[in-house]
Amino acid sequence: MIGFIRCELFIGEPQSLKEKRSIMKRLTVTLRQRYNVSVAETAYQDLWQRAELSLCVVSSHKKGAEAVLTRALAHIDSETAVERTVTNWEWL
């Protein structure tokens, strides 16, 4: 089972693309290391207060994939620098 999430983020802190990239880099590295998910910034790279992250996990059961992705989303929600606005789940 493949679980895929696309979520849009509002980032209120950065005053430049450089600051946004720093925040996004820290977040993506943490998600990869702690939750063993594939993660990439997939849209809005040229906007400094908006981002789209895509996360993907492969598991033998949907329940396992869902648990990993739910924990990853909880981590995103706990980050004070970003606010999750839209989240779309897909199962393949």
VENJOTA-V744599 format. One record per helix or strand. SS is the DSSP state (alpha for helix, beta for strand). FROM is the first residue (numbers start at 1). TO is the last residue. Records with the same first field share a line. If there is no record, write none. Layout:
BEGIN
SS = FROM-TO  FROM-TO
END
This chain:
BEGIN
beta = 2-11  38-43  50-58  82-91
alpha = 17-35  62-78
END
